[in-house]
Amino acid sequence: MQRFLALLLAPLLVSPVLAFEIPPESTQVIVGTAENWDSTYVTLRLHERTSDGSWKAITPEWSGRLGKNGLVWGRGLHPVPAGAKTKVEGDRRAPAGVFDLGGAWGYAPSIRKAPSLSYVQVTSRDLWFEDVNSPLYNQYLRIDHEPRTPEEKKAQMNQGDYAHSLKLFIAHNAYPRIQPGAGSSIFFHIWRKGGKATTFGCTTMSEENLVRLIATIDPVRRPVYVLLPKAEYERYRAAWKLP
């Protein structure tokens, strides 16, 4: 692991711009930009790669909310600047960077989605572990019995909560590269109070926009989420081949 991180950060010694590019197989990108690292608001837009390799915006911009304390570098596909502050559990900051997307979870029996996108209807037996001391930290598990232990009960996914009635996993600090304490349970989900409330680190938006987003993305196209303050986005845009 240490050797991997050393190789990952080596380009920083020779270039002020981190060596990285959007994966070539990623032909859908959700771009989220915030005014600065402390902003709790984000502007979102979905782009698709055209046959000539350029990016085309396929949706209008829409608004979302971020963590109460803004953003901080997360653990995803991107390299992290040497010495940069990174996300930790409970910091109420949204992870910044470039992230793969996982499956969707919700309360409805079914949703509008691409056939290749996994969907789980949440029950009392669906767990997501946020305890930094758990060997299943930041992992999902469906058990074959009603939760019995304090650990199982604490890990139950939210039920009866409108904001969590539909959500899409953002692969921050995700398996198999999970680092205990580096942040867990990061999703796109429905915002609270009509967008007046901040989050614990997730990216939230109106139900209408979330439904549209989930219905449009296709795992076959390896969609990724790019979340950065505007200055960092412009700094890395050309080198990372962002929209």
Backbone torsions as a table, in degrees:
resi	resn	phi	psi	omega
1	MET	NA	-43.5	-179.5
2	GLN	-63.6	-39.3	178.9
3	ARG	-64.4	-39.7	179.5
4	PHE	-61.9	-45.5	-179.5
5	LEU	-65.1	-36.8	179.2
6	ALA	-63.4	-42.9	178.4
7	LEU	-65.8	-36.7	-178.7
8	LEU	-65.1	-38.1	-175.1
9	LEU	-92.9	-7.9	-177.5
10	ALA	-54.9	-40.8	-179.4
11	PRO	-59.6	-21.5	-179.4
12	LEU	-64.8	-22.1	-177.8
13	LEU	-74.5	-19.3	-175.7
14	VAL	-117.8	-7.6	-176.8
15	SER	-146.8	137.5	177.5
16	PRO	-72.8	-16.2	178.0
17	VAL	-103.9	127.4	-176.2
18	LEU	-63.4	131.5	-179.2
19	ALA	-73.6	112.7	-177.5
20	PHE	-173.0	151.5	172.8
21	GLU	-140.9	150.8	171.4
22	ILE	-56.1	133.5	179.2
23	PRO	-52.5	135.6	-177.0
24	PRO	-60.3	-26.9	179.2
25	GLU	-80.9	-6.9	176.9
26	SER	-82.9	109.1	-178.5
27	THR	-113.9	6.6	170.8
28	GLN	-130.4	130.1	179.8
29	VAL	-134.6	125.6	170.9
30	ILE	-92.6	117.2	179.8
31	VAL	-101.0	126.5	174.5
32	GLY	-122.3	124.7	178.7
33	THR	-123.9	137.9	177.6
34	ALA	-114.7	158.7	-178.3
35	GLU	-62.3	-40.0	-178.9
36	ASN	-162.0	-177.8	-176.6
37	TRP	-65.0	-22.6	-177.5
38	ASP	-98.5	1.3	-177.5
39	SER	-72.2	144.6	176.6
40	THR	-106.0	0.9	178.8
41	TYR	-109.4	149.0	179.3
42	VAL	-138.9	144.6	173.4
43	THR	-107.2	127.4	-172.4
44	LEU	-117.2	151.3	176.1
45	ARG	-160.6	142.2	179.5
46	LEU	-99.8	131.4	179.6
47	HIS	-121.5	152.2	173.7
48	GLU	-128.6	145.5	179.5
49	ARG	-81.3	133.2	-179.1
50	THR	-89.4	176.1	-176.9
51	SER	-63.9	-24.6	179.2
52	ASP	-92.0	7.1	176.4
53	GLY	90.3	-5.6	178.7
54	SER	-84.2	167.2	-179.5
55	TRP	-103.4	143.0	177.4
56	LYS	-129.5	128.4	176.1
57	ALA	-71.6	127.0	-178.5
58	ILE	-110.4	0.8	175.0
59	THR	-135.5	158.3	168.1
60	PRO	-69.3	167.1	173.5
61	GLU	-70.8	147.8	172.8
62	TRP	-139.9	162.1	-173.4
63	SER	-96.4	151.1	175.2
64	GLY	-146.3	174.6	177.7
65	ARG	-120.7	153.3	-178.5
66	LEU	-122.7	-167.7	-178.1
67	GLY	-62.0	153.5	-179.1
68	LYS	-55.9	-31.6	-178.5
69	ASN	-105.3	14.1	176.2
70	GLY	94.4	-135.4	-175.8
71	LEU	-124.4	165.3	173.0
72	VAL	-160.4	154.2	-179.4
73	TRP	-57.0	135.0	178.3
74	GLY	-109.1	-175.3	179.8
75	ARG	-108.5	106.7	-178.8
76	GLY	-144.0	-136.9	-180.0
77	LEU	-81.2	-25.9	-172.7
78	HIS	-79.0	156.9	168.0
79	PRO	-77.8	157.9	179.7
80	VAL	-111.5	133.9	179.1
81	PRO	-55.9	141.5	179.5
82	ALA	-57.8	130.5	177.5
83	GLY	78.4	1.3	-177.7
84	ALA	-72.4	148.3	174.8
85	LYS	-70.6	139.0	-179.5
86	THR	-126.0	164.3	-174.9
87	LYS	-65.6	142.6	172.9
88	VAL	-132.3	155.8	-179.4
89	GLU	-56.4	130.1	174.9
90	GLY	85.0	5.1	-177.8
91	ASP	-80.9	-7.7	-179.9
92	ARG	56.9	38.0	174.4
93	ARG	-120.6	142.4	176.3
94	ALA	-78.8	137.0	178.5
95	PRO	-72.5	129.0	179.1
96	ALA	-98.0	151.6	179.1
97	GLY	136.6	-149.4	-179.4
98	VAL	-124.7	126.0	-171.8
99	PHE	-133.5	138.6	167.9
100	ASP	-66.5	164.6	176.1
101	LEU	-114.1	146.0	178.2
102	GLY	-104.0	-150.5	-178.2
103	GLY	-83.7	-179.4	179.4
104	ALA	-109.4	150.7	176.4
105	TRP	-131.7	150.7	178.0
106	GLY	-175.0	-177.0	-177.2
107	TYR	-95.2	-23.8	-176.5
108	ALA	-73.0	151.6	177.4
109	PRO	-61.6	-31.0	178.6
110	SER	-153.4	162.0	179.4
111	ILE	-138.6	165.6	173.0
112	ARG	-78.1	123.1	-176.3
113	LYS	-163.5	167.0	172.7
114	ALA	-69.4	146.9	-179.8
115	PRO	-55.8	-30.0	-176.6
116	SER	-84.4	-7.0	179.5
117	LEU	-84.9	123.5	179.0
118	SER	-72.6	144.6	178.3
119	TYR	-138.2	134.1	178.9
120	VAL	-120.7	123.3	171.7
121	GLN	-80.2	118.2	-172.8
122	VAL	-70.9	132.7	175.1
123	THR	-124.6	-179.8	178.7
124	SER	-68.2	-10.9	-178.4
125	ARG	-99.8	4.0	178.7
126	ASP	-94.5	124.1	-173.9
127	LEU	-121.3	146.6	171.6
128	TRP	-135.4	120.3	-170.1
129	PHE	-90.5	121.5	179.0
130	GLU	-114.6	1.7	177.3
131	ASP	-76.0	118.6	-175.8
132	VAL	-63.3	-18.2	-179.3
133	ASN	-92.7	-2.6	-178.8
134	SER	-82.5	139.4	175.0
135	PRO	-66.7	-12.3	178.8
136	LEU	-105.0	20.0	-179.3
137	TYR	-49.1	131.4	-179.3
138	ASN	56.5	38.1	176.2
139	GLN	-130.5	152.5	178.8
140	TYR	-96.2	144.6	177.6
141	LEU	-151.7	132.0	170.3
142	ARG	-103.6	123.0	-179.4
143	ILE	-97.1	162.1	-175.6
144	ASP	-95.6	19.2	179.8
145	HIS	-151.9	164.2	174.8
146	GLU	-67.3	141.3	-178.3
147	PRO	-52.9	133.1	-177.6
148	ARG	-116.6	-45.5	-174.6
149	THR	-83.0	159.3	175.4
150	PRO	-56.3	-37.8	179.7
151	GLU	-63.7	-44.7	-179.7
152	GLU	-64.9	-43.7	-178.8
153	LYS	-65.7	-38.0	179.5
154	LYS	-67.3	-29.9	-175.7
155	ALA	-89.1	-1.7	-180.0
156	GLN	-57.2	132.3	176.7
157	MET	-68.0	146.3	-176.0
158	ASN	-57.2	137.5	176.6
159	GLN	-129.9	148.7	179.7
160	GLY	69.6	18.5	-179.1
161	ASP	-116.2	112.1	-176.5
162	TYR	-51.3	-42.1	-176.3
163	ALA	-62.1	-25.5	-178.7
164	HIS	-107.2	15.4	-179.0
165	SER	-74.0	-12.2	173.5
166	LEU	-155.0	129.5	179.2
167	LYS	-156.7	157.8	-177.0
168	LEU	-128.7	128.4	-174.9
169	PHE	-72.1	130.6	172.0
170	ILE	-100.2	119.6	-169.6
171	ALA	-78.9	62.7	170.5
172	HIS	-86.8	132.5	177.4
173	ASN	52.1	43.5	-170.8
174	ALA	-95.5	159.6	175.5
175	TYR	-55.6	137.3	7.6
176	PRO	-96.8	15.7	-177.4
177	ARG	-110.9	45.3	-178.7
178	ILE	-78.0	130.8	175.3
179	GLN	-111.4	117.1	-178.6
180	PRO	-54.2	130.1	177.2
181	GLY	86.8	-0.9	-176.3
182	ALA	-91.4	11.3	177.2
183	GLY	108.3	138.4	-175.6
184	SER	-141.2	165.4	171.4
185	SER	56.1	56.6	179.9
186	ILE	-102.7	121.7	-175.4
187	PHE	-136.4	161.6	153.9
188	PHE	-83.3	129.4	172.5
189	HIS	-150.0	179.7	-175.2
190	ILE	-73.3	138.1	-177.9
191	TRP	-77.0	162.5	-179.6
192	ARG	-100.5	151.7	176.0
193	LYS	53.3	38.4	178.0
194	GLY	62.1	26.7	179.2
195	GLY	96.4	3.5	-179.6
196	LYS	-85.6	-11.4	-176.6
197	ALA	-104.9	144.4	174.3
198	THR	-83.8	-175.9	-176.8
199	THR	-124.6	179.6	174.1
200	PHE	-89.3	-3.7	-179.0
201	GLY	150.0	-10.2	178.1
202	CYS	-78.1	169.9	170.9
203	THR	-107.3	121.0	-177.4
204	THR	-116.6	160.3	-177.7
205	MET	-159.8	176.9	178.7
206	SER	-65.5	154.8	178.8
207	GLU	-59.6	-40.9	-179.9
208	GLU	-57.9	-45.7	-179.1
209	ASN	-70.4	-36.4	178.9
210	LEU	-67.2	-43.2	177.6
211	VAL	-58.5	-44.0	-179.5
212	ARG	-65.0	-42.1	-179.7
213	LEU	-62.1	-49.9	-177.6
214	ILE	-64.5	-33.9	179.3
215	ALA	-71.7	-21.2	-173.9
216	THR	-95.9	-37.1	-176.7
217	ILE	-69.9	149.8	-177.2
218	ASP	-135.3	114.2	-179.0
219	PRO	-55.2	-25.5	176.6
220	VAL	-59.8	-27.0	-178.6
221	ARG	-94.9	8.4	-178.0
222	ARG	42.8	66.6	178.3
223	PRO	-66.4	144.4	176.3
224	VAL	-129.4	157.9	177.7
225	TYR	-110.9	123.0	175.6
226	VAL	-107.3	115.9	178.3
227	LEU	-124.4	118.6	-177.4
228	LEU	-152.2	152.3	166.6
229	PRO	-62.5	153.7	-174.8
230	LYS	-55.8	-41.9	-177.6
231	ALA	-63.8	-42.9	178.8
232	GLU	-68.0	-37.3	178.4
233	TYR	-60.0	-46.7	179.8
234	GLU	-67.2	-33.9	180.0
235	ARG	-65.1	-41.9	-174.6
236	TYR	-97.3	-5.2	-170.3
237	ARG	-54.8	-52.5	-176.7
238	ALA	-69.7	-48.2	-176.6
239	ALA	-64.6	-38.4	-178.6
240	TRP	-86.4	-2.7	-179.2
241	LYS	56.8	48.0	178.4
242	LEU	-83.2	160.0	177.2
243	PRO	-58.8	NA	NA
